[in-house]
Amino acid sequence: MADYLVTGACGFVGRNFVELLAKERPGSRIVGAGLGDCTLGAPGFEYRKADLSDFAAAAALISDVRPDFIFHFAGAPGASDWNDLLKANIHTTVAVLEAALKLDKKPKVFVVGSAAEYGAVGTKELPLRETKAPRPVTPYGISMAARTAIATGYAQLGCHVTVGRLFNPLGRGVSEAMAPGSFAKQVAEIANGKRQGPILVGNLDTKRDFVDIEDASRAFLAIAEKGKPGEIYNVCSGKSHRLGELLELMMKQASVRAEISVDQSRIRKNEVPDVYGSTSKIAKDIGWKPRISFAESIGQML
C-alpha cells in the first residue's frame, strides 16, 4: 500500500479528498498536514500540524513521512490580502516541491490549481483549454497562476508533478464565502425556520462551470497516478450554469419560497460573465469524466 501526504487536509477540498482516498485506496497510510486542528475519522488517517510556508518545516515533514504521493491543497481560496496569498498559495508550493525534489525516492506530486488563473475570457474562447494563456484579473487568480507556473517549472527540474485546474466545486461543506455555499446556508436556515428572507445574492446572471467535489477528488487521484509530469488538466464539467439557476433549483429542492434581494457588496469587480472548460484532455489522457449531476450536487449541499 502507498503512503500519501495531503496538505490542507482539513479544508473543503482536502477533507473531501481524504475521505475519497480512504475509500478508494483502503489500507493506505494517509498523513494530513495543515495549520489548524483537524478531526477526520477516515481509516488510516493521521494529522500533523505544520506551517508549510516555512521551508524547514515542510522539509522536515516530507523527509519524515517519505510519501509515495503528495497532494498539495494548502492555500487561501477566499483571501484577497497579498501577504496571505503569497504565503499560502506560493510559498507553500515552493517549499513542498523543493522538499520533494530532495528525496532519494521522488514522490508523485499533485498540485491543485484554479480556473481563476484563466481570468478575462471572451465567449469565443470557450470552452477553455489548458493551452490558453492565463490572464488572471484577481489577486487570487494571479497567485494561483504563479503556483501553476512554479509546479510546471519544478517538473523541468525532475519533480514528477501534475496540476489539476479546478473549476467551481459543489458539495457538502462548500465555503459560505462562495456563492453556492452562501445560498445553501441561507436556504437551509429558512427551511429550518431559523430565519426569514430575503435571500441575499450578487449577480445571478453570472455563469460558471460547476463540478461536484467527489468527482473532482476522483480526478485528482487519477491525475496523480496517470498524469504526465508537467502537464495541466482541467477538472470541470464542460458546461456552465447560471447562478440564478443554481439558486432556483436549491430553493425548489428545499421547498423554500423567499424574496431574493441583490446585495451590492456581493457584486464582484471584473466579473467574467461566463466560464466553462474543456474536458477533452483529461478524458483522453486520464479517462476521467464527471458522474454526479448538477442537481445531485445541490442536494448534497443542502
N, C-alpha and C positions, 0 to 999 in steps of 0.2 A: 504494500500500500504506500501511497505517496504522502509526503509531508507538505502541507500548504501553509503559507503565511498570508493573512488577509489584513491589509491596513485599512483604517477607517471602518473597522468591523462592526461598530455599533451605530453607524449612520444608516439612513434609509436604504441605500444601495448595498452597503456592506452586510447588514444583518440579513437582508433577504437572500443575498448570495450565499452566506454561510449556511442558512437553513437548506437551500437547494443543494449545496455541495455535500452536506452531511447525508442527504438522501441519495444523491447520485453516485457518490463515492464512499459507501459505507465502510467503516473500519479505518478510515484515514485519520491522520493527526491533523487537526486544524488549529493553528495558532492565530488568534486575533490580536491586533495592536491598535492603540489609539490613545488619545489624551485623557478622556473621561473614564468614568466607571462603566462597566459593561456586564450585563447579566443575560446570557443566552444559553438556553438549555439544549443546544444541538449536540448530539453524540460526538465525542472525540474533540470537543472544543475546549481550548484553554485561552486565557486572556493575559496579555502583558501591557501594562501602562508604559507608554513611551512617547516622547516628543520626537517624531520622525523628521522634523525640520532641523534637528540637531544631528550633524553628520556623525559624531562619535556615538550617539545613542542608537542611530539607525544601524551603524556598522556593528555595534555590539550585539544588537538583537538578531540581525541576519546571520552573523557569524555563529551565534549560539544555536539558532533554530536550524540553520543549513537546509532550507526548504527546497523541494523539487520545483515548486511553483510559488510565485509571489503574485498576488492580486492587489494592485495599488488603487484603492478607492479613497484614501485620505484626501481631504480637500475642503474647500469652503464654498459650496454652491450658492449660498444666499448672501455672500459678502460683497460689499462694494468698496470697502477700505483697501487701499493698495497694500498696506503692510500685512493685513490678514491674507490677502490673495497671494502675495509673493511668498509668504511663509508656508501657507497651507497647500497651494497648488504647484508652486515651482520648487521651493527649497526641499520639500519632502520628496519630490520626484528625483531630483539630482542625488539626494542622499541615498535613497533606496537603490537607484541604478548603479551608483558608484560602489556601494557595498556589495551588490550582486556581482558586479564585474570582477571584484577581487577574490571571490570564492574559487577554489580549485575546480569544484564541480558546479558549473554555471546553471542556475535555475532558469526556468522559463518565466518571464515576467510579463504580466498583462497590466496595461495602464488604461484607466478609463478616461476618455475624452468627452467632448460635448458638442452638440450641434451648434451651440453658441459660437463656436470657432468660425463657422461659415459666415455669420454676420449678415451684412447687407446683400441681399439677393433679389433678383427680379424674377417674375413668373416664367420668363423664357429660359431661366437656368434650372428650373425644376424638372424632374427630381434631382436633388443634389447628389453628385457622385464624389467619391473620395479624391478624385483628381482635381476637383475645383480648388483654386487658391483661396485660403481663408481671408475674409475681410471683416473681422470682428468689430462690433460697434459698442460693446460694453466692456468695462474693466474685467469682469468675469470671463467674457469671451476671449479677450486679449491674453489673460493669464493662462487659459486652457489651450489656446493656440501655441503659446510658448511651451507649455507642458508636453504637447504632442511633438513639437519640434525637438525638444530635449530627448524624448523617447526614441524617435527615429534616428537622432544623432548617435545615441548610445548603441543602437543596432549596428551602426557602421564601426563602432569600436569593439564589437564582439559580443555584445549582450543579445540574448535571444528574447527580444522584446516586441510585443504587438500592442496595438491600440484599438480599442473599441469606442467609436464616437457615438455616445448615447444621445438619442433624441429626447422626447418628453416622456418620462416614465410615469406610469399609473400603478396603483395597487395599495395594499394595506400599509398604512404608516407613512404615506407620502407627506412631505413637509407642508405645513399650513402657510409657509412663506410663498408657496407656489399656488397658482390659481386653482387647480383641481383640488388640492388639499384644503384650501380656504373654503371652497364651495362645499366640500364634503362635511367639514366641521359645522358650517352654518346650517346646512340642510338637516344633518343628523340632530343638531340641537333643537331645531324647530319640530322635527318629527317626534322627539322625546319630550317635548313640552318644556324644554329648558330656556327657551327664548322665543320671541315673536319676530316677525320680519321687520324691516326688509332684508333681503339678501344683498350684501354689498359686493359690487363687481367692478372690474375695469372694462376694457374694450372687449366685448363679446364677439366682435366680428373677426378677431384675430384667429388665424387657422394654424394648427400645429400638428405634427406627426407624433401620435401617442403610441407608446409601446408598453405592454404590461411588464412589471418588474420581474416576474417569474420567467417570462420569455427572454427578457434581457439577460437575466442571470444564466440561463442555458446558453445564450450566445457568448457570454464572457468565458465560460468554461470551454466551449468548443473552440473559440478563437485561440485561447491559451494553448490548447492541446494540438490544434490542427493548423493554426495560422502561420503565415510566412513571416520570419523575422523582419522587422522594419516596416511592416505593412499596417495600413489603417483600414478599419472596416466599420461601415455604418451599422448601427444597431437601431433599427427603426421598423415601422410597419409598411412604409412605402406609399402611404396616403395621409391626407390631413383632414382634420375635423375642426369645425368652428367651436370656440369656447362656449358659445351660446348653445350649441347642440349638446355639448357635454353637460351643461347645467340643466337643460330641459330634461335630458334622459335621467339624470340623477334625481331631480325632483319627482319625476314620474315613478321611478323605482321605489322612492321613499314615500310615495303618496302624499307629497307636500305641495301645498299651494301657498305662495307668498309673493309679495311685491318684490320687484327687482330694482335696485337703485344703484346708479353709477356713482362711484366714489372717485373723485378726480385724483386723489393721491395714489390710486391703483393704476392709473394710466401711465404707461412707461414711455419715456422719450425714445426716439429712434426705433420704435416698434416695427419689426418686419411683418407685413400683413399675412404672408403665407409661407410656410416652410414644410417641405417633406423630402425624405431621402430616397435614394435608390437602394434596393436590397440585392441587386444583381451580383455584386462582388462577393458578399458574404454567402449567398446561395451557391455560387459557383465554387468558391474555394473551401467553404466550411460545410455546406449542406444544411445551413440553418434557415428556418423561416418561422415567423410568429404563429403560435397556435391559439392564443387566447384572444377572444373578440373584444372590441371596444366596450360593448355593453357589459360583458363579464368583468372587465377591469373596474368599471364604475361600481358595480355591485360589491366588489372586494373592498373598495374604499369606504363604502357605507357600512 
